[in-house]
Amino acid sequence: MKFRNLAAAAAAVSMATAPAVAAPVSRDAAPAEADSELGGSGVILGILAAALVIAGIIIAVDGGDDDPISA
């Protein structure tokens, strides 16, 4: 992978994660009367989304400079 591709991928990742690491705002949560029925964890979805973003960047930056093989 060329350095310019690596730099482009790093720039794309930093732009994608910038809103997520913005300055924290102190907000009080409203009291919940009952637990959610959906359950689950947002952490797993966040990790999966980050992996998909990174995989998309790698695929986009690949370059496709492979020579076609023909007989």
MOPAC internal coordinates of N, CA, C and O (Angstrom, degrees):
PM7 1SCF
backbone

  N    0.0000 0     0.00 0     0.00 0    0    0    0
  C    1.4369 1     0.00 0     0.00 0    1    0    0
  C    1.5219 1   106.98 1     0.00 0    2    1    0
  O    1.2310 1   120.35 1   -46.73 1    3    2    1
  N    1.2842 1   116.93 1   133.27 1    3    2    1
  C    1.4503 1   121.55 1  -178.70 1    5    3    2
  C    1.5259 1   110.22 1   -77.86 1    6    5    3
  O    1.2310 1   121.60 1   -22.77 1    7    6    5
  N    1.3229 1   114.54 1   157.23 1    7    6    5
  C    1.4612 1   119.82 1  -177.88 1    9    7    6
  C    1.5194 1   111.81 1   -61.82 1   10    9    7
  O    1.2310 1   119.87 1   142.68 1   11   10    9
  N    1.3306 1   117.85 1   -37.32 1   11   10    9
  C    1.4680 1   119.43 1  -179.13 1   13   11   10
  C    1.5253 1   110.95 1   -65.81 1   14   13   11
  O    1.2310 1   120.41 1   145.70 1   15   14   13
  N    1.3360 1   116.83 1   -34.30 1   15   14   13
  C    1.4667 1   119.53 1   177.29 1   17   15   14
  C    1.5203 1   110.19 1   -68.16 1   18   17   15
  O    1.2310 1   120.87 1   140.61 1   19   18   17
  N    1.3345 1   115.94 1   -39.39 1   19   18   17
  C    1.4538 1   120.32 1   179.04 1   21   19   18
  C    1.5296 1   109.95 1   -65.41 1   22   21   19
  O    1.2310 1   120.50 1   139.53 1   23   22   21
  N    1.3216 1   116.65 1   -40.47 1   23   22   21
  C    1.4637 1   120.36 1   178.47 1   25   23   22
  C    1.5286 1   110.89 1   -65.10 1   26   25   23
  O    1.2310 1   120.46 1   140.04 1   27   26   25
  N    1.3235 1   116.73 1   -39.96 1   27   26   25
  C    1.4671 1   120.04 1   178.64 1   29   27   26
  C    1.5257 1   110.90 1   -65.25 1   30   29   27
  O    1.2310 1   120.28 1   139.39 1   31   30   29
  N    1.3144 1   117.07 1   -40.61 1   31   30   29
  C    1.4628 1   120.69 1   178.64 1   33   31   30
  C    1.5257 1   110.65 1   -65.64 1   34   33   31
  O    1.2310 1   120.34 1   138.29 1   35   34   33
  N    1.3260 1   116.96 1   -41.71 1   35   34   33
  C    1.4639 1   120.50 1   179.29 1   37   35   34
  C    1.5259 1   110.62 1   -64.46 1   38   37   35
  O    1.2310 1   120.19 1   140.22 1   39   38   37
  N    1.3226 1   117.25 1   -39.78 1   39   38   37
  C    1.4633 1   120.57 1   178.59 1   41   39   38
  C    1.5244 1   110.70 1   -65.09 1   42   41   39
  O    1.2310 1   120.23 1   138.58 1   43   42   41
  N    1.3224 1   117.17 1   -41.42 1   43   42   41
  C    1.4613 1   120.59 1  -179.64 1   45   43   42
  C    1.5285 1   111.10 1   -65.08 1   46   45   43
  O    1.2310 1   120.37 1   138.56 1   47   46   45
  N    1.3243 1   116.89 1   -41.44 1   47   46   45
  C    1.4694 1   120.26 1   179.73 1   49   47   46
  C    1.5244 1   109.91 1   -66.45 1   50   49   47
  O    1.2310 1   120.19 1   138.34 1   51   50   49
  N    1.3353 1   117.23 1   -41.66 1   51   50   49
  C    1.4612 1   118.75 1  -179.02 1   53   51   50
  C    1.5256 1   111.19 1   -66.64 1   54   53   51
  O    1.2310 1   119.69 1   144.13 1   55   54   53
  N    1.3331 1   118.20 1   -35.87 1   55   54   53
  C    1.4594 1   120.54 1   177.60 1   57   55   54
  C    1.5217 1   111.13 1   -69.74 1   58   57   55
  O    1.2310 1   120.22 1   146.42 1   59   58   57
  N    1.3250 1   117.18 1   -33.58 1   59   58   57
  C    1.4617 1   120.39 1  -179.08 1   61   59   58
  C    1.5218 1   111.55 1   -73.91 1   62   61   59
  O    1.2310 1   119.88 1   147.80 1   63   62   61
  N    1.3326 1   117.84 1   -32.20 1   63   62   61
  C    1.4600 1   120.45 1  -176.60 1   65   63   62
  C    1.5162 1   112.99 1   -93.47 1   66   65   63
  O    1.2310 1   119.28 1   171.41 1   67   66   65
  N    1.3263 1   118.97 1    -8.59 1   67   66   65
  C    1.4656 1   121.19 1  -177.58 1   69   67   66
  C    1.5257 1   112.82 1   -57.54 1   70   69   67
  O    1.2310 1   118.40 1   134.92 1   71   70   69
  N    1.3347 1   120.65 1   -45.08 1   71   70   69
  C    1.4673 1   118.51 1   179.55 1   73   71   70
  C    1.5307 1   113.21 1   -65.63 1   74   73   71
  O    1.2310 1   120.41 1   152.70 1   75   74   73
  N    1.3142 1   116.82 1   -27.30 1   75   74   73
  C    1.4646 1   119.94 1  -177.45 1   77   75   74
  C    1.5208 1   111.79 1   -74.69 1   78   77   75
  O    1.2310 1   120.03 1   154.34 1   79   78   77
  N    1.3270 1   117.55 1   -25.66 1   79   78   77
  C    1.4553 1   120.38 1  -177.70 1   81   79   78
  C    1.5291 1   111.36 1  -107.60 1   82   81   79
  O    1.2310 1   120.16 1  -156.35 1   83   82   81
  N    1.3197 1   117.30 1    23.65 1   83   82   81
  C    1.4609 1   121.68 1   178.93 1   85   83   82
  C    1.5239 1   109.36 1   -65.73 1   86   85   83
  O    1.2310 1   121.03 1   -13.32 1   87   86   85
  N    1.3130 1   115.64 1   166.68 1   87   86   85
  C    1.4625 1   120.88 1  -177.73 1   89   87   86
  C    1.5242 1   110.58 1   -55.63 1   90   89   87
  O    1.2310 1   120.20 1   -49.86 1   91   90   89
  N    1.3207 1   117.22 1   130.14 1   91   90   89
  C    1.4727 1   119.58 1  -179.82 1   93   91   90
  C    1.5282 1   111.50 1   -67.49 1   94   93   91
  O    1.2310 1   121.16 1   -39.56 1   95   94   93
  N    1.2971 1   115.38 1   140.44 1   95   94   93
  C    1.4574 1   122.34 1   179.46 1   97   95   94
  C    1.5185 1   107.54 1  -111.96 1   98   97   95
  O    1.2310 1   120.67 1   -48.60 1   99   98   97
  N    1.3133 1   116.32 1   131.40 1   99   98   97
  C    1.4553 1   120.52 1  -179.32 1  101   99   98
  C    1.5263 1   109.16 1   -79.65 1  102  101   99
  O    1.2310 1   120.86 1   -66.79 1  103  102  101
  N    1.3053 1   115.96 1   113.21 1  103  102  101
  C    1.4665 1   121.48 1   178.46 1  105  103  102
  C    1.5265 1   108.81 1  -131.14 1  106  105  103
  O    1.2310 1   121.22 1   -43.34 1  107  106  105
  N    1.2877 1   115.28 1   136.66 1  107  106  105
  C    1.4551 1   119.90 1   176.93 1  109  107  106
  C    1.5200 1   109.45 1   -89.97 1  110  109  107
  O    1.2310 1   120.97 1   -44.73 1  111  110  109
  N    1.3168 1   115.75 1   135.27 1  111  110  109
  C    1.4588 1   120.45 1  -179.71 1  113  111  110
  C    1.5271 1   109.69 1   -81.44 1  114  113  111
  O    1.2310 1   120.97 1   -33.79 1  115  114  113
  N    1.3139 1   115.74 1   146.21 1  115  114  113
  C    1.4557 1   120.60 1   175.52 1  117  115  114
  C    1.5228 1   108.47 1   -73.63 1  118  117  115
  O    1.2310 1   120.02 1   -34.50 1  119  118  117
  N    1.3081 1   117.56 1   145.50 1  119  118  117
  C    1.4649 1   119.42 1   179.85 1  121  119  118
  C    1.5400 1   110.66 1   -66.36 1  122  121  119
  O    1.2310 1   121.21 1   -44.30 1  123  122  121
  N    1.3098 1   115.30 1   135.70 1  123  122  121
  C    1.4659 1   120.47 1   179.34 1  125  123  122
  C    1.5219 1   109.14 1   -95.83 1  126  125  123
  O    1.2310 1   121.27 1   -41.68 1  127  126  125
  N    1.3182 1   115.19 1   138.32 1  127  126  125
  C    1.4562 1   119.62 1  -179.85 1  129  127  126
  C    1.5188 1   111.84 1   -84.90 1  130  129  127
  O    1.2310 1   120.54 1   149.66 1  131  130  129
  N    1.3358 1   116.58 1   -30.34 1  131  130  129
  C    1.4631 1   119.90 1  -179.47 1  133  131  130
  C    1.5246 1   108.53 1  -145.75 1  134  133  131
  O    1.2310 1   121.16 1   -20.83 1  135  134  133
  N    1.3165 1   115.39 1   159.17 1  135  134  133
  C    1.4552 1   120.12 1   178.16 1  137  135  134
  C    1.5188 1   110.36 1   -73.89 1  138  137  135
  O    1.2310 1   121.24 1   -23.95 1  139  138  137
  N    1.3036 1   115.24 1   156.05 1  139  138  137
  C    1.4579 1   120.66 1   178.42 1  141  139  138
  C    1.5284 1   109.87 1   -70.31 1  142  141  139
  O    1.2310 1   120.63 1   -37.06 1  143  142  141
  N    1.3023 1   116.39 1   142.94 1  143  142  141
  C    1.4549 1   120.41 1   178.29 1  145  143  142
  C    1.5162 1   112.18 1   -82.94 1  146  145  143
  O    1.2310 1   120.52 1   161.25 1  147  146  145
  N    1.3441 1   116.60 1   -18.75 1  147  146  145
  C    1.4570 1   119.49 1  -178.66 1  149  147  146
  C    1.5228 1   111.82 1   -73.53 1  150  149  147
  O    1.2310 1   119.71 1   141.99 1  151  150  149
  N    1.3093 1   118.16 1   -38.01 1  151  150  149
  C    1.4507 1   121.70 1  -179.88 1  153  151  150
  C    1.5151 1   111.33 1    65.19 1  154  153  151
  O    1.2310 1   120.33 1    24.70 1  155  154  153
  N    1.3213 1   116.98 1  -155.30 1  155  154  153
  C    1.4546 1   120.91 1   178.30 1  157  155  154
  C    1.5141 1   111.48 1    82.50 1  158  157  155
  O    1.2310 1   121.72 1    -0.11 1  159  158  157
  N    1.3263 1   114.31 1   179.89 1  159  158  157
  C    1.4499 1   120.42 1  -176.94 1  161  159  158
  C    1.5149 1   109.91 1  -133.87 1  162  161  159
  O    1.2310 1   120.53 1   -43.77 1  163  162  161
  N    1.2977 1   116.58 1   136.23 1  163  162  161
  C    1.4520 1   121.72 1   177.79 1  165  163  162
  C    1.5186 1   112.44 1   -73.21 1  166  165  163
  O    1.2310 1   120.41 1   161.96 1  167  166  165
  N    1.3283 1   116.82 1   -18.04 1  167  166  165
  C    1.4627 1   120.72 1  -179.36 1  169  167  166
  C    1.5224 1   110.27 1   -65.23 1  170  169  167
  O    1.2310 1   120.17 1   137.90 1  171  170  169
  N    1.3025 1   117.28 1   -42.10 1  171  170  169
  C    1.4654 1   120.87 1  -179.51 1  173  171  170
  C    1.5243 1   109.90 1   -64.07 1  174  173  171
  O    1.2310 1   120.28 1   137.43 1  175  174  173
  N    1.3186 1   117.07 1   -42.57 1  175  174  173
  C    1.4633 1   120.20 1   178.00 1  177  175  174
  C    1.5208 1   111.49 1   -65.16 1  178  177  175
  O    1.2310 1   120.04 1   143.01 1  179  178  177
  N    1.3172 1   117.53 1   -36.99 1  179  178  177
  C    1.4580 1   121.22 1   178.29 1  181  179  178
  C    1.5199 1   112.08 1   -65.16 1  182  181  179
  O    1.2310 1   120.45 1   137.26 1  183  182  181
  N    1.3147 1   116.75 1   -42.74 1  183  182  181
  C    1.4654 1   121.30 1   178.13 1  185  183  182
  C    1.5195 1   110.16 1   -65.34 1  186  185  183
  O    1.2310 1   120.25 1   137.66 1  187  186  185
  N    1.3130 1   117.12 1   -42.34 1  187  186  185
  C    1.4624 1   121.04 1   178.88 1  189  187  186
  C    1.5304 1   110.70 1   -63.85 1  190  189  187
  O    1.2310 1   120.11 1   137.70 1  191  190  189
  N    1.3210 1   117.39 1   -42.30 1  191  190  189
  C    1.4664 1   120.78 1   178.78 1  193  191  190
  C    1.5238 1   111.06 1   -64.01 1  194  193  191
  O    1.2310 1   120.08 1   138.21 1  195  194  193
  N    1.3240 1   117.45 1   -41.79 1  195  194  193
  C    1.4669 1   120.71 1   178.54 1  197  195  194
  C    1.5194 1   110.77 1   -63.64 1  198  197  195
  O    1.2310 1   120.22 1   139.15 1  199  198  197
  N    1.3338 1   117.19 1   -40.85 1  199  198  197
  C    1.4608 1   120.48 1   178.53 1  201  199  198
  C    1.5210 1   111.04 1   -64.10 1  202  201  199
  O    1.2310 1   120.32 1   140.22 1  203  202  201
  N    1.3289 1   116.99 1   -39.78 1  203  202  201
  C    1.4621 1   120.06 1   178.35 1  205  203  202
  C    1.5276 1   112.10 1   -66.94 1  206  205  203
  O    1.2310 1   120.22 1   142.38 1  207  206  205
  N    1.3225 1   117.18 1   -37.62 1  207  206  205
  C    1.4676 1   120.58 1   177.68 1  209  207  206
  C    1.5227 1   110.12 1   -64.77 1  210  209  207
  O    1.2310 1   120.31 1   134.58 1  211  210  209
  N    1.3185 1   117.01 1   -45.42 1  211  210  209
  C    1.4649 1   120.96 1   179.81 1  213  211  210
  C    1.5241 1   110.40 1   -64.17 1  214  213  211
  O    1.2310 1   119.94 1   137.17 1  215  214  213
  N    1.3281 1   117.72 1   -42.83 1  215  214  213
  C    1.4658 1   120.36 1   178.39 1  217  215  214
  C    1.5206 1   110.81 1   -63.16 1  218  217  215
  O    1.2310 1   119.73 1   140.38 1  219  218  217
  N    1.3150 1   118.11 1   -39.62 1  219  218  217
  C    1.4603 1   121.27 1   177.81 1  221  219  218
  C    1.5161 1   112.08 1   -63.93 1  222  221  219
  O    1.2310 1   120.42 1   140.51 1  223  222  221
  N    1.3235 1   116.79 1   -39.49 1  223  222  221
  C    1.4620 1   120.35 1   178.25 1  225  223  222
  C    1.5264 1   110.37 1   -65.56 1  226  225  223
  O    1.2310 1   120.65 1   136.98 1  227  226  225
  N    1.3189 1   116.37 1   -43.02 1  227  226  225
  C    1.4710 1   120.00 1  -179.74 1  229  227  226
  C    1.5197 1   110.28 1   -63.34 1  230  229  227
  O    1.2310 1   120.15 1   138.40 1  231  230  229
  N    1.3164 1   117.32 1   -41.60 1  231  230  229
  C    1.4728 1   120.35 1   179.68 1  233  231  230
  C    1.5246 1   110.20 1   -67.03 1  234  233  231
  O    1.2310 1   120.14 1   139.83 1  235  234  233
  N    1.3276 1   117.34 1   -40.17 1  235  234  233
  C    1.4647 1   120.84 1  -178.23 1  237  235  234
  C    1.5243 1   112.12 1   -69.40 1  238  237  235
  O    1.2310 1   120.18 1   146.95 1  239  238  237
  N    1.3196 1   117.26 1   -33.05 1  239  238  237
  C    1.4577 1   121.55 1  -175.87 1  241  239  238
  C    1.5233 1   111.47 1   -90.33 1  242  241  239
  O    1.2310 1   119.71 1   175.43 1  243  242  241
  N    1.2902 1   118.15 1    -4.57 1  243  242  241
  C    1.4677 1   122.72 1  -175.21 1  245  243  242
  C    1.5241 1   111.76 1   -52.58 1  246  245  243
  O    1.2310 1   118.67 1   141.69 1  247  246  245
  N    1.2868 1   120.14 1   -38.31 1  247  246  245
  C    1.4589 1   122.76 1   176.32 1  249  247  246
  C    1.5119 1   113.31 1    95.04 1  250  249  247
  O    1.2310 1   119.17 1   144.98 1  251  250  249
  N    1.2888 1   119.19 1   -35.02 1  251  250  249
  C    1.4543 1   122.13 1   178.49 1  253  251  250
  C    1.5177 1   113.09 1    60.44 1  254  253  251
  O    1.2310 1   119.91 1  -137.08 1  255  254  253
  N    1.3211 1   117.78 1    42.92 1  255  254  253
  C    1.4520 1   120.61 1  -178.07 1  257  255  254
  C    1.5441 1   112.19 1   -92.36 1  258  257  255
  O    1.2310 1   120.28 1  -156.26 1  259  258  257
  N    1.3026 1   117.07 1    23.74 1  259  258  257
  C    1.4623 1   121.10 1   176.83 1  261  259  258
  C    1.5194 1   109.50 1   -77.28 1  262  261  259
  O    1.2310 1   120.98 1   -43.13 1  263  262  261
  N    1.3097 1   115.74 1   136.87 1  263  262  261
  C    1.4697 1   120.11 1   177.65 1  265  263  262
  C    1.5224 1   109.85 1   -77.64 1  266  265  263
  O    1.2310 1   119.60 1   -42.30 1  267  266  265
  N    1.3228 1   118.36 1   137.70 1  267  266  265
  C    1.4568 1   119.40 1   179.04 1  269  267  266
  C    1.5386 1   110.69 1   -70.73 1  270  269  267
  O    1.2310 1   121.41 1   -35.17 1  271  270  269
  N    1.3047 1   114.91 1   144.83 1  271  270  269
  C    1.4706 1   120.21 1   179.31 1  273  271  270
  C    1.5184 1   107.33 1  -103.72 1  274  273  271
  O    1.2310 1   120.50 1   -59.74 1  275  274  273
  N    1.3196 1   116.65 1   120.26 1  275  274  273
  C    1.4465 1   120.83 1   178.52 1  277  275  274
  C    1.5250 1   109.64 1  -136.56 1  278  277  275
  O    1.2310 1   121.18 1   -28.18 1  279  278  277
  N    1.3156 1   115.35 1   151.82 1  279  278  277
  C    1.4592 1   119.30 1  -177.56 1  281  279  278
  C    1.5046 1   110.76 1   -99.30 1  282  281  279
  O    1.2310 1   120.10 1   180.00 1  283  282  281

